[in-house]
Amino acid sequence: MAINLAEKHSSAVDEVLRKGALTTPLENSDQVDFIGAQTVKVHSMDTAEMNDYKASGDNRYGEPEELGDSVQEMTLTRKRSFTYTIDATNRLDSPEGIRDAARSLRRQLDERVIPELDGYRLATAAKNAQFVDYYTPDKSTVISQIASMNATLSNAEVPTVNRLFFTDPRVVSKLILTDELLKTGAADNAVLNGAVGRICGSTVIETPEPRLPVGAWGIIVYTGAMVAPTKLAQYKIHENPPGIAGNLVEGLVYYDAFVFDKKKCGIYVGYNGGGFTISMTGTKVNKILGYPAGTFVYKAASSVTAPKPGDDLSAWTVLPADGSTTASSGNKLCVAVRGADGKCVTFSNVVTVA
């Protein structure tokens, strides 16, 4: 990473303004206890059928059957870390405060750690959502679409309280001009970062697009539908450690997110009909911002047509983390998100490989 030593530079540090964690209400640390364990088994009991009561004979309440149950295993897998140094000589040659270790750690949390937590949690919710649609609302239809999403959850017996609607700023800009948005006071929303009001029974959380699942314009999550534990969040600033004059900064976040099998009906995700945009450098797909609710896959050939949501993508190739592809110059290439069922969740534009 290049270090730019200061010659003539403003003494003010241009801090990036970032939102704090938006998904804190999804943690639900009181529902599942991961203390002392990496894997937790969650037992869910089935329910019994209703019968017509008989006023005579045996088994008047109906024929009794042993009540069944199911077990869901939740294993924490996300152990994410970072480390960097701030050399003492570089710090002295820079404007005052620009290489301050504490400030740099704050920026790391705001710009890397918190967006990753939010993005992973929402992608996990979307990947396990029972309700999915592919429709891009405009200013004349956005209210009716949100109302329809909430009605679907209500018809699935999802509680009408504690529903959070995570949506990007472009949708929020349409909502704030409508009479349907209940603009609650700051005190009411103090516990919910990004909350701008309530609509159709859901609290609206303005969410930067990169934190939403790739291709999604909005997702409604009943907070009781999932658990998102952060088992360890550890950050250290070492002063003049062996071999380094200056600071060594290290961080570790041990976390994960899970949707309860019996509560998937508490999540509804809406994807844009037009998908998302990619670009390429040579035969490599440039980094795609955001977290997919599935797996990035691609297809490269002399002629490629973007898939439609629901199309079978089992034959498409998984896109490596570094974006490298086997495409040849002149090929057409498209990237899509493949869900657990092998079908297209959302898709990209088709580009020509240089």
HELIX and SHEET records of a PDB file:
HELIX    1   1 THR A   24  LEU A   26  5                                   3    
HELIX    2   2 ALA A   88  LEU A   92  1                                   5    
HELIX    3   3 ALA A  101  GLN A  108  1                                   8    
HELIX    4   4 LEU A  109  VAL A  113  3                                   5    
HELIX    5   5 ILE A  114  LYS A  127  1                                  14    
HELIX    6   6 VAL A  142  ASN A  155  1                                  14    
HELIX    7   7 PRO A  169  LEU A  175  1                                   7    
HELIX    8   8 GLU A  209  ARG A  211  5                                   3    
HELIX    9   9 THR A  223  ALA A  225  5                                   3    
HELIX   10  10 ASP A  261  GLY A  266  5                                   6    
SHEET    1   A 2 THR A  39  MET A  45  0                                        
SHEET    2   A 2 ASP A  69  THR A  75 -1                                        
SHEET    1   B 3 ARG A  78  ASP A  87  0                                        
SHEET    2   B 3 GLY A 246  TYR A 255 -1                                        
SHEET    3   B 3 THR A 230  GLU A 239 -1                                        
SHEET    1   C 6 PHE A 131  TYR A 134  0                                        
SHEET    2   C 6 ILE A 267  TYR A 271  1                                        
SHEET    3   C 6 ALA A 216  TYR A 222 -1                                        
SHEET    4   C 6 ARG A 163  THR A 167 -1                                        
SHEET    5   C 6 SER A 202  GLU A 206  1                                        
SHEET    6   C 6 ALA A 195  ILE A 199 -1                                        
SHEET    1   D 2 MET A 226  VAL A 227  0                                        
SHEET    2   D 2 PHE A 258  VAL A 259 -1                                        
SHEET    1   E 2 MET A 280  THR A 281  0                                        
SHEET    2   E 2 LYS A 284  VAL A 285 -1                                        
SHEET    1   F 4 THR A 317  VAL A 318  0                                        
SHEET    2   F 4 THR A 295  ALA A 301 -1                                        
SHEET    3   F 4 LYS A 332  ARG A 338 -1                                        
SHEET    4   F 4 CYS A 344  PHE A 347 -1                                        
SHEET    1   G 4 THR A 317  VAL A 318  0                                        
SHEET    2   G 4 THR A 295  ALA A 301 -1                                        
SHEET    3   G 4 LYS A 332  ARG A 338 -1                                        
SHEET    4   G 4 VAL A 351  THR A 352 -1                                        
END                                                                             
